[in-house]
Amino acid sequence: MARSVSTRRKLFFTLAAWSVAFLIFFPVLWTILTSFKTEASAVASPPELFSADWTLQNYADVWARSDYPRFFMNSVIISIGSTVLGLLIAIPAAWSMAFVPGNKTKDLLMWMLSTKMMPAAAVLIPMYLIFQKTGLFDTRTGLVLALMLMNLPVIIWMLYTYFKEIPGEILEAARMDGASLKNEVLYILTPMAVPGIASTMLLNIILAWNEAFWTITLTTVNAAPLSAFIASFSAPQGLFYAKLSAASTMAIAPILIMGWFGQKQLVRGLTFGAVK
C-alpha cells in the first residue's frame, strides 16, 4: 500500500512539473511556430497553433533588413565580458565573506541582494546622464560595466554559497604549507570551485543576454545587442507578428541551445546548498 501511494505521489508531481514546464515554455513555442507563418496566418482569428502555409520568408526578410551578425556579436561580447569581469571581482569578495567573515557579513550580503529589488526605472535618469557625460553611451564598454554591476550581487551570492561548502581545513592546511593568499585563491580554492564558477558563469551569461531594459536604453546603433534587434521590428505601421517572431527566434536560439547543453550545471548552480 505504501508503495502504491508513493507511486501515485511521484506520478502526480511528475505530471504537475511537466504541466508547469509546458505553460512556461508555451510562449516560446508559440513564437517559434509563428515565425514560420505568413502575416495573415499570424493574426488569424481564432488563432491557429499550426498553419497550412509554412514559409521561411520571414527569416529571409529579417536577415536582409538588418545586420544580424553585428547584433549577435554585440550580445556575445557584452554578456561574456560582463560575466568574466564580474567573476574577477566576485571571487575575492566571496572568498573573504566565506572564509574571513566579519560581524556585518550577513548584513552586507542581504544589502547587496536588496539592490536587485530596486526598480530599474528609479535610476534610469542618473544612469543615462552618467553614460552621456562619460562617453559610455552606446558603447560595448559601457554595457559591460552596467550589466556587470547589475548582476554582481547574484554572482557573489552564488559563489559565496559554493565557497561555504568547501572545508576550511583544506585552506588551513595550504597556509601551514606556506601558501600565500594569492596561491590559496588561485591554486586551491578556484580549482575546487570550478563547477560552481561554471554554473555561475552560465546563469549570468543568460541574465546578461536576456537584459532588455538597459541594453535598449543605453544604446542606439553601435553597441546594440539582440534585444535592440528585436525592438527594431516594431514599426510605426504596426506589428508584423510573423517577422517579429522570426527576429525573436533568431535572438533566443543561441541562448536556448547553450542552456539546453548546460542545463545540468545550471540546475546544480541554482540548487547547490539547498539539500544537505
Secondary structure, 3 states (H helix, E strand, C coil): CHHHHHHHHHHHHHHHHHHHHHHHHHHHHHHHHHCCCCHHHHCCCCCCCCCCCCCCHHHHHHHHHCCHHHHHHHHHHHHHHHHHHHHHHHHHHHHHHHHCCCCCHHHHHHHHHHHHHCCHHHHHHHHHHHHHHHCCCCCHHHHHHHHHHHHHHHHHHHHHHHHHCCCHHHHHHHHHCCCCHHHHHHHHHHHHCHHHHHHHHHHHHHHHHHCCHHHHHCCCCCCCCHHHHHHCCEECCEECHHHHHHHHHHHHHHHHHHHHHCHHHHHHHHHCCCCC
